[in-house]
Amino acid sequence: MAIATAGVAVTGCSAPQEKAASTTPSNYDEYNALYADWRTKYIECARRYGADAKISADGEGIDKPYAKGRPLSEEGLDADCIKEVGKEPPLPPADESYFHGLYALLQESATCLRSKGFRVSEAPSEDVWVETYSGTSWYPWLEIMNTGGDADAALRACPQPKPMDIERKGKEWAATKG
């Protein structure tokens, strides 16, 4: 099971990564383009080393990213391919509007989870949650997992928000504040 707390990741298979590492995308559209390019190059590289690598069923990651017995990088990917194509590109920076978007979508997700029978506590106020956000902040699926609930079933019933949707919701929030 993988519970992300609002992030995603990417870069290429024949050139070193100096350029990609120094390029931080400003939004998730840019990030997704960089990631798609990196992922394609990484998959090609991993296949050269015997992996049955392919784009994951959800279209967002890589299934079978390395061949058995291959040396792995600290990211859990084929170490030689990371040397060849570089690390995944960095995520765009998160600003206040991103966290307001995340909060709004987490509230929607909590409503979904409750409607499916999962126990989720009420969130702190939006201002408090945004101001004090950390990896241990109120997050419905993490709460379900930490209280012994079936987080995998919760993720299937009500998937986590995607970063592009969080970013969009955050821009909507920012537009109302201007």
C-alpha positions in Angstrom: 0.0 0.0 0.0 1.2 3.5 -0.8 -0.2 6.5 0.9 1.3 9.7 -0.4 0.9 12.9 1.4 0.4 15.2 -1.5 3.4 14.6 -3.8 4.5 13.0 -7.1 8.0 12.6 -9.1 11.0 12.3 -12.8 14.1 12.7 -15.9 16.0 10.5 -19.2 18.2 7.3 -20.5 21.2 8.4 -22.4 22.3 11.8 -21.2 23.4 12.7 -17.7 20.9 14.6 -15.6 22.6 17.9 -14.9 20.1 19.9 -17.0 17.0 18.1 -15.6 18.1 18.4 -12.0 18.5 22.2 -12.4 15.1 22.5 -13.9 12.4 22.7 -11.3 9.0 22.9 -13.0 6.8 25.7 -11.9 3.5 23.7 -12.1 2.2 20.2 -12.5 1.7 20.5 -16.3 5.4 21.1 -16.7 6.2 18.4 -14.2 4.1 15.8 -15.9 5.8 16.6 -19.3 9.2 16.2 -17.7 8.2 13.1 -15.9 6.7 11.5 -19.0 10.0 12.1 -20.9 12.1 10.8 -18.0 9.8 7.7 -17.4 10.1 6.7 -21.1 13.9 7.0 -21.1 14.1 5.1 -17.8 11.9 2.3 -19.0 13.9 1.9 -22.2 17.1 1.8 -20.1 15.7 -0.7 -17.6 14.6 -3.0 -20.4 18.1 -3.0 -21.8 19.2 -4.4 -18.4 16.5 -7.2 -18.5 13.6 -5.6 -16.6 10.0 -6.0 -17.8 9.5 -2.3 -17.0 6.3 -0.7 -18.2 4.0 2.2 -17.4 1.8 1.3 -14.4 -1.9 0.5 -14.9 -2.8 3.9 -13.4 -0.6 5.6 -15.9 1.4 7.4 -13.2 4.3 5.2 -12.4 6.5 2.3 -13.5 5.7 -1.3 -12.9 8.6 -3.8 -12.6 11.2 -1.0 -12.7 14.3 -3.3 -12.4 15.4 -6.8 -13.2 16.0 -9.2 -10.3 19.6 -9.1 -9.0 20.3 -5.6 -10.4 22.0 -3.0 -8.2 19.4 -0.5 -6.9 19.6 3.2 -6.3 18.5 4.8 -3.1 15.1 5.5 -4.9 14.7 1.7 -5.4 15.3 2.0 -9.2 18.0 0.4 -11.3 21.2 2.2 -10.2 22.8 2.1 -13.7 19.7 3.6 -15.3 19.7 6.4 -12.7 23.3 7.1 -13.6 22.3 7.2 -17.3 19.1 9.1 -17.2 19.3 10.9 -13.9 16.8 11.0 -11.0 13.2 11.8 -11.4 12.6 15.6 -11.9 11.8 17.6 -8.8 8.2 18.4 -7.9 7.0 22.0 -8.4 7.2 24.0 -5.2 4.1 24.0 -3.1 2.8 27.4 -2.0 0.0 28.4 0.3 -2.6 28.0 -2.4 -1.5 24.4 -3.0 -2.1 23.6 0.7 -5.5 25.3 0.6 -6.4 23.2 -2.4 -5.2 20.0 -0.7 -7.3 20.8 2.4 -10.4 21.3 0.3 -9.9 18.0 -1.5 -9.1 16.2 1.7 -12.4 17.4 3.1 -14.2 16.1 0.0 -12.3 12.8 0.4 -13.2 12.5 4.1 -16.9 12.9 3.1 -16.5 10.2 0.5 -14.8 7.9 3.0 -17.4 8.4 5.7 -20.1 7.7 3.1 -18.4 4.3 2.5 -18.4 3.4 6.2 -14.8 4.5 7.1 -14.3 6.3 10.4 -12.5 9.6 9.8 -12.3 12.4 12.4 -13.2 16.0 11.7 -10.3 18.1 10.4 -8.9 21.0 12.2 -9.9 24.4 10.8 -8.5 25.2 7.4 -6.3 28.0 8.6 -4.8 25.9 11.4 -4.2 22.9 9.1 -2.5 25.1 6.4 -0.4 27.0 8.9 0.8 23.8 10.8 0.9 21.3 7.8 3.5 18.6 8.2 3.8 14.9 7.3 1.7 14.1 10.4 -1.1 16.5 9.7 -4.7 15.3 9.5 -4.9 13.1 6.4 -7.9 10.7 6.1 -6.2 7.6 4.7 -3.3 7.8 7.2 -5.8 8.1 10.0 -7.6 5.0 8.8 -4.3 3.1 8.6 -3.1 4.4 12.0 -6.3 3.2 13.7 -6.1 -0.3 12.2 -8.6 0.3 9.4 -8.2 -1.1 5.9 -6.3 1.7 4.2 -6.1 -0.2 0.9 -9.9 -0.6 0.8 -10.2 3.1 1.6 -7.8 4.1 -1.2 -9.8 1.9 -3.6 -13.1 3.4 -2.4 -12.0 7.0 -2.4 -8.6 7.6 -4.1 -6.3 10.3 -2.9 -6.4 13.6 -4.8 -3.9 14.0 -7.6 -1.4 16.8 -7.4 -2.8 18.5 -10.6 -6.2 18.5 -9.0 -4.8 20.0 -5.8 -3.0 22.6 -7.7 -6.2 23.5 -9.7 -8.2 23.7 -6.5 -5.5 25.9 -4.9 -5.7 28.3 -7.9 -9.4 28.5 -7.5 -8.9 29.3 -3.8 -6.3 32.0 -4.7 -8.6 33.6 -7.3 -11.2 34.2 -4.5 -8.6 35.8 -2.3 -7.4 38.3 -4.9 
